[in-house]
Amino acid sequence: MKRLLKIVELWSCTIRAPLFVMLVCALPLIVLVYVPDVSALDVTVLESSAVKPYEDAIKGFEAACNCNIRQVIPVDHNGISVQDEIRKSRPGLIVAVGEEALRKSLAFKDIPTIYMMVLNPSKVIKNHENVTGVSMEIPAHKQVASFVDVFPWIKRLGVIYNPQNTDSFMKVAVTSAMRQGIVLAEGMVHSPKDVPSVLSSMRGKIDALWVVPDVTVVTPENMEFIMLHSIEFNLPVLTFTDKHVALGAVMSLDIDPYEIGRQAGGIVKSGSAIAKDDKVYEASVAKVSINHITALKMAIAIKDNFKNKDVVKINLDRYGKNAEQLP
């Protein structure tokens, strides 16, 4: 470039034509504007199943990553060898959507992989250095913080769980709640039939009930009992899915598949997909769903920025990565 500018300088001393002068003046602008396109990363998507949440995650990923998605391979499609299809597509990156897809992708140790829509990914990706992604699990301290954000009056929060399923999560939850000035009343069960009696024993001792995704607790029969108990004793239910909000729970906090995809796509676009030590990114955005009819019937106060909105997307990053980092 220096040599080119020197030649131009010499020519400009001998040639005075106005047109040439205009071209010389425009040369820096031309150099600045004309930047060759960088080839988009070729991506193959491996999908556990063609369900709407997975499809939404793929749309979010595509919107953010600036990638060339060459193929979407369904794991459950009969007659297709996933390994053969991936090898034929020769991708620069595999995007695994769902746990089954992630497990299939681990066979390709030479291809970087990013996952989405996987619960407890750490257990699956252990000892795999070429894999990273966005977890579906919202840390306990962020869940508690979001509840207090919507309902600042909550001071005593009841939780029913089976220690065999949810013990590690609850140990963190108790400490996190304490740091936020919330007393967590624990109700331990070992069978689905234990839930009604444990919930009844909490009557008058808690401000709200936090339903966590514990398979022992969240059965159709127990959810029906919990909702009836909630109505009869004016006890707000805070849960993990908007399906429970439709049944009468006052609030749910859940991940948004499209936003999970957008976050994963942003990680790839930034070039940091395989540069993370722990290989698990916490979800940055969550979806709060509120049942205003239930809130009105129970005469419970809702923070102003959540009033008159059925669904609100919130930024989870403001709560910090650890409970100690809460604002």
LOMAR-933135 format. One record per residue: residue in one letter; x, y, z of N, C-alpha, C in turn. Coordinates in steps of 0.2 Angstrom, whole numbers, plus 5000, padded with zeros to 4 digits. Example, Ala and Ser with C-alpha at 12.3 -4.5 7.8 and 13.67 -1.06 7.14 Angstrom:
BEGIN
A506649725039506249785039506649845039/S506449895035506849955036506450005039/
END
This chain:
BEGIN
M500449945000500050005000500450065000/K501050065004501450125004501750134997/R501950084994502250094987501750124982/L501150094983500550124979500450194980/L500450214986500350294988500950334985/K501550304985502150344983502050354975/I501850294972501750304964501250354963/V500750354967500150404966500450474967/E500850484972501150544973501550574968/L501950524965502450544959502050564953/W501450524952501050544946500750614947/S500450624953500150684954500550744953/C501150734953501650794952501650814945/T501550764941501650774933500950784930/I500450754933499750754929499350794933/R499050844930498650894933497850894931/A497750844927497050844924496550834930/P495950874930495550884935495250814937/L495050774932494750704933495250664937/F495950664935496350624939496450644946/V496450714947496450734954495850714958/M495250714955494650684958494750614960/L495050574956495150504957495650494963/V496150534963496650524968496350544975/C495950594975495650614981495150554984/A494850524979494350474981494650404983/L495350394981495650334982495650314989/P495750354994495650325001494950305003/L494450345000493750325002493650254999/I493850244993493750174989494050124993/V494750134996495050085000494650065006/L494350125009494050115016493350075015/V493050085009492350065008492349985006/Y492849975001492849904998493249855003/V492849825007493149775011492849705009/P493249655007493049595005492649555010/D492149525008491649485013492049425016/V491949415022492249365025491749305025/S492049245023491549195022491249175028/A490549165028490149145034490349075036/L490349055043490548995045489948945043/D490248885040489748835038489548795044/V488848785045488648755051488148705050/T488248645053487748595053487348585059/V486648595059486248585065486048515066/L486148485072485848425074485348435079/E484748415077484148425081483848365084/S483748365091483448305094482748285091/S482348335090481648325088481448395085/A480948385080480748445077480148475081/V480248495087479748525092479848595092/K479248635093479248705093479848745097/P479948725103480548755107481148745103/Y481348685100481948675097481948725091/E481448725087481348765081481448835082/D481248865088481248935090482048945092/A482348895095483048905097483448915090/I483348875085483748875079483648945076/K482948965076482849035073483249085076/G483249085083483649135087484349125085/F484649065085485349055083485549085076/E485049075071485249095064485149175064/A484749205068484649275068485249315070/A485649275075486249315078486949295076/C486949235073487649205072488049225066/N487649245061487949265054488249205051/C487949145052488249085049487849065043/N488149015040487848985034487648915036/I486948905038486748845040486648795034/R487048755033487048715027486448655028/Q486348625034485948575034485648565042/V485048545042484748535049484548455049/I484948415053484848345053484448325059/P483848295058483448265064483748205066/V483848195073484148135076483648075075/D483048095076482448045076482248025069/H482548045064482348035057482547965055/N482047915053482247845051482647845045/G483147805045483547795038484147835038/I484247885042484747935041485347915046/S485947905044486547895048486747965050/V486747985056486948055058487648065057/Q488048015059488748025058488948035050/D488647995046488747995039488548065036/E487948095038487748155036488148215038/I488448205044488848265047489548265043/R489848205042490448195039490348225031/K489848205028489748235021489648305021/S489348335026489248415026489848445028/R490348415031491048445033490948515036/P490548525041490448585044491048615048/G491048675049491548715053491348715060/L490648695061490348695068489748655068/I489648615073489048585074488648615080/V487948625078487548655083487048595085/A487148575092486748525094486148555098/V485548535096484948565099484548505103/G484548505110484248455114484848405116/E484648365121485148325124485348265120/E484948235116485048175112485548195106/A485348255104485848285098486548295101/L486548325107487248335110487648275111/R487248225113487648155114487848135108/K487448135102487748115096488348155093/S488348215095488848265092489548245095/L489548215101490148205105490648155101/A490348125096490748075092491248115088/F491148185087491548215082492048265087/K492548235089493048275093493448325089/D493448315083493848365079493448425076/I492748425078492348485075492048515081/P492148585082491848625087491148615088/T490848615094490148605094489848655100/I489248685098488948725103488248695104/Y488048685110487348655111486848705114/M486248695113485648735116485148685118/M484648715123484148675125484248605128/V484748605133485048545136485048565144/L484648515147484648525155485248485157/N485548515163486148485166486748465161/P486948505156487448495151488148475154/S488248495160488948475163489048405163/K488548365165488548295165488748255159/V488448295153488548265147489148275143/I489448335144490048355141490648345144/K490648315150491248305154491848275150/N492448305150493048285147493048295139/H492548335137492548355129492748425129/E493348435126493648505126493348545120/N493048515115492848555109492048575110/V491748565116491048585116490948635121/T490448685120490248735124489448745123/G489148785127488448805125488148845131/V487448845130487048885134486548835138/S486648845145486248795149485448825149/M485048775150484348795151484148805159/E484548785163484448795170484548865173/I484148895176484248965179484448955186/P485048975188485348965195484848985200/A484848955206484348965211484349045213/H484949075214484949145217484549185212/K484649175205484249215200483549205201/Q483349145202482649135202482349175208/V482649165214482449195220482449275219/A482949295216482949375215482449395210/S482249355205481649375201481049375204/F480949325209480249325213480249385217/V480749405220480749465224480649535220/D480949525214480849585209480149595208/V479749545207479049555205478649565211/F478749525217478349525223478849545229/P479049615230479449635235479249615242/W478649595243478449585250478549515252/I478849465248478949395249479549395254/K479449365260479949355265480049285267/R479549245266479549175268479249135262/L479749085259479549055253479648975255/G479048945253479048875254479248835248/V479648775249479848735243479748665246/I479448625241479348555242479748515237/Y480148465240480648425235480848365238/N481048325233481348255235482048265235/P482448255241483148255241483548215236/Q483248165235483548115230483648145223/N483148195221483148225215483448295215/T483348335220483448405220483848435226/D484248385229484648405235485148455234/S485548445228486148495227485848565225/F485348565221485048635220484748665226/M484448635230484148665236484648685241/K485248655241485748675246485948745244/V486048755237486248825235485648875236/A485048845235484448895235484348915242/V484448875247484448895254484948955256/T485548945254486048995255485949065251/S485749055245485549115241484949155243/A484449115246483849155248484049185255/M484449155259484649185265485049255264/R485449255259485849315257485349365255/Q484849355252484349405250483749415255/G483849395261483349405266482749365266/I482749315262482249265262482349205266/V481849185270481849125273481549065269/L481949015268481648965263481448905268/A480748895268480448835272480448775268/E480848725270480948665266480448605268/G480148585263479748525264479948465260/M480248415264480548355260480048305259/V480048275253479548215252479948155249/H479748095249480048045246479548005241/S478948025241478447995237477948045235/P477648045229477148095227476548105232/K476348045235475848045240475948085246/D476648105247476848145253476648215252/V476648245246476548315245475948345248/P475348325248474748355251474848365258/S475148325262475248335269475748375271/V476348375267476848425268476648495267/L476248505261476048575260475548595265/S475148555267474648575272474948595279/S475548565280475948585286476248655286/M476348675280476648745279476148795279/R475448785280474948835280475048885286/G475048945283475149005288475849025290/K476348985287477048985288477449015283/I477149025277477449045271477049105267/D477449145264477049195260476949175253/A477249125250477149095243477549025243/L477248985238477548925237477948925230/W478548895231479048895225478948825223/V478748815217478748745214479348735209/V479748685211480348675207480248615203/P480548605197480448545193480748475196/D480348455201480548395204480048345202/V480248285199479748235196479348205202/T479548205208479148175213478548215215/V478748285215478248335217477748355211/V477948365205477548395199477248335196/T476748305199476348255195475648285194/P475248265189474648295188474148305194/E474148245198473748245204474048305209/N474648305210474948355215474848425213/M474948435206474848505204474048525204/E473648485204472948495205472848515212/F473148475217473048485224473348555226/I473948565223474248635224473848695222/M473548685216473148745214472548755218/L472248695220471648705224471848735231/H472348705234472648735240472748815239/S473048825234473248895233472648945233/I472148925229471448965229471148965236/E471148905239470748905246471048945251/F471748945251472148975257472549035254/N472349065249472649125246473349125246/L473649075244474349065244474649065236/P475049115235475249125228475749065226/V475749045220476148995218476649025213/L477349015214477849035209478148965206/T478148965199478348905196478848915190/F478948865187479548855182479248855175/T478548855174478248845167477648885167/D477548915161476848955160476248915160/K476348845159475848805159475448805166/H475848805171475548815178475248885179/V475448935176475148995176474448995173/A474348955168473748945165473248915169/L473548875174473148835179472948875185/G473248935186473148975192473748995196/A474348975194474948995197475049075196/V475249115200475349185200475949205195/M476449165195477049185191477449125189/S477749125183478249075181478849115179/L479449075180480049105177480349045173/D480449065166480649005162481149035157/I481548995154481949015148481549025142/D481849065138481549085131481949045126/P481648995122482048965118482349005112/Y482049055110482249095105482849135107/E482849165114483349195117483949155118/I483849095120484349045121484749035114/G484449035109484749025102485149085100/R484849145102485149215100485849215104/Q485749195110486349195115486949155112/A486749095110487249045107487449075100/G487049105096487249125090487749185091/G487649225096488049285098488749255100/I488749205104489449175106489849155100/V489549125096489849095089490149155086/K489649205085489849265081490449305084/S490549305091491049335094491649305094/G491649235092492249195091492449165097/S492049165103492249135109491949075111/A491649035105491248975106491648925110/I492248915109492648855112493248885116/A493148945118493648985122493448985130/K492948945132492748955139492948895143/D493248905149493448855153492948805155/D492348825158491848785161491448755156/K491448785150491048755144490248765145/V490048805150489348815151489248885152/Y488748915148488548985149487848985152/E487749025157487149035160486649075155/A486049055155485549095151485549165153/S485549215148485549285149484849315150/V484449285147483749315147483249255149/A482749275153482249235155481549265153/K481049225154480349245152479949245159/V479649305161479249305167478449305164/S478049255166477349255165476949265171/I476449315171476149335177475349325175/N475049295180474349285180473949345184/H473749395181473549455184472849445187/I472449395184471849375187471949345194/T472349295195472549265201472849325206/A473249365204473549415208472949465211/L472549475207471949525209471549485214/K471349425212470949385217471249385224/M471949375224472249365230472449435233/A472349485230472449555232473249565234/I473649535229474349545231474649595226/A475149635229475449685225476049665221/I476049695215476549675210476949735208/K477549735208478049785206477849825200/D477849895200477649935195477849915188/N478449895187478649875180478449815177/F478049775181477749705179477049715179/K476749775181476049775181475749785173/N475149755173474849755166475149725160/K475649675162476049645157475949565159/D475749525154475649455155476349425154/V476749445150477449415149477949465148/V478449465152479049515152479649475152/K480149495147480749465147481249505151/I481649465155482049505160482849485159/N483249525160483949515159484249485166/L484449425165484649385171485349405173/D485749435168486449445170486549505175/R486049545176486049595181486049565188/Y485849505189485849475196486549445197/G487049445193487749425194487749345193/K488349325192488449255190488349215197/N488549235202488549205209488049245213/A487849205219487449245223487749295227/E488449295228488749345231488849415227/Q488649405220488649465216488049495215/L487549475219486849515218486949585220/P486549625216486549695217486249715224/
END
